Amino acid sequence: AVVSTQSGHYGRGIQILFEGMSKQIFNYLVIGAGSGGIASARRAALLNKSLKIAVIEKARPGGTCVNVGCVPKKVMFCAAQIHDALEDAKHYGFDVQVNDNFKWAMFKEKRDAYVKRLNGIYNTNLGKDNIQYIEGEARFTGVRTVEVNGVEYEGEKVLIAVGGYPRVPNIPGAELGGTSDDFFDWEVLPKKVLVVGSGYIAVEMAGILHTLGVDTTHLVRRDAVLRSFDEDISKNLMAEMETANHKILYNTSPVSLEKDGDGTITCVGQNTVRNEKVVLKGFDKVLFAIGRDPNTKNLNLDKTNVTTDQAGNILVDEFQNTSQDNVYAVGDVCGKALLTPVAIAAGRHLSHRLFNNESSRKLNYENIPTVVFSHPPIGTVGLTQKEAEAKYGKDNIKLYQSKFTNMYYAMTERKPKTYMKLVCKLPEETIVGLHVMGLGADEMLQGFAIAVVSGATKKQFDQTVAIHPTSAEEFVTMNWGLSQ
């Protein structure tokens, strides 16, 4: 065999020639250039500049979050907020004429250009860190060897960070619908849309479309949205959606989709409570947001000893180890806490453990804060009331709650509510859950999450001087002085 050093597009690897077939060997081979994969690769490069690292990606760098997730979704949410602000402006004395002529094509072009710039930044940063970027789909040919476009790559350590993809229901005509991925490819803002799902993606998409003036109908399989969130958060959000005239059909699932003669889509659904058929007509688009599945089908994991659950999620321990030595997994492909910052943190912790002799380094999956960009937005960290009562006993839990109208709406016709809740564990009243819905919830949560992660008590919240006038101050003033 002939061994030589090979310069790659962004870095270098060791190239070994075996009877005409090329194989490049890396110290760290990362499959997937999403948030978790890139974070882990770049942190490894920072910790040890002599490492030979490669990242393999079949699509655009940045993964779901940058391309068809958090980033373009937040831009859409901002557009909807501006629409609301224009409506509110006249109540503050501004002579603003609001019409339905939202320039979707211009907006989409600028949004897509922003995402493309981010793609370029990811590529540039990989180059600066001397990480080789390999375009193509990786398939395992051995326990730590993959093939991409006819070339084999081997990693002394391999990270699987391939993420997931949106699920589509197994119903007749499902191909007439689309997913959150397809949403960002819409060239024209549709007049009438059906959104199917009860999770945060469905709630966010339905809220954005409704606010932008789209005739939106929302199908929810059971009797509530956001069922994994605190029940009071879910109930208060549904009340606000109803006040804002969202059209929501609960306990209803799609049975089939059909294309009508005028080109629109008809959905035949089933109400499981009343046991009756529901026919909904005239939709330009149908958007499925019913969950996500891991991108493991085409990896050829049978060539390794990596095990998965029945859904295809890779099974890992608390250190992100798979059942195959020197093969690891982070992010959505593990099916746990499907959030971009979780993947980033897990990937970085893993690199510190593997390449900086920090053998006990791992991500703590408790008290992970998250935000839903609903209308109004939601922020939550820690346990729900039900989870806390199940873990510590109902008699050992004390609740603090508040509901009010944000001062912003003092001048406006619409009066969305803000709802806040502290779930405290007795006897110290340690805050084990903090939940908020309302204007600014998305921005205020991060600081409060630090307090919850640090084990703050209600008394410590009481001892913190309020910032007035803000919504956030309510967390440190509710039932002030009555904590134990």
Salt bridges, closest charged atoms under 4 A:
ASP84 OD2 - ARG414 NH2 3.93
GLU87 OE1 - LYS90 NZ 3.74
ASP88 OD2 - ARG414 NH2 2.82
ASP112 OD2 - LYS108 NZ 2.64
ASP112 OD1 - ARG111 NH2 3.27
ASP129 OD2 - ARG42 NE 2.55
GLU137 OE2 - LYS58 NZ 3.89
GLU137 OE1 - ARG139 NH2 3.52
GLU154 OE1 - LYS23 NZ 3.20
GLU154 OE2 - ARG144 NH1 3.92
GLU187 OE2 - LYS108 NZ 3.77
GLU204 OE1 - LYS73 NZ 2.80
ASP215 OD1 - LYS247 NZ 2.53
ASP230 OD2 - LYS421 NZ 2.91
GLU231 OE2 - LYS235 NZ 3.10
GLU231 OE1 - LYS386 NZ 3.21
ASP232 OD2 - LYS421 NZ 2.64
GLU276 OE2 - ARG274 NE 2.68
ASP293 OD1 - ARG167 NH2 2.95
GLU318 OE1 - LYS362 NZ 2.32
GLU358 OE2 - HIS352 ND1 2.72
GLU358 OE1 - ARG361 NH1 2.65
GLU429 OE2 - LYS398 NZ 3.44
ASP462 OD1 - LYS458 NZ 2.56
GLU473 OE2 - HIS468 ND1 2.76
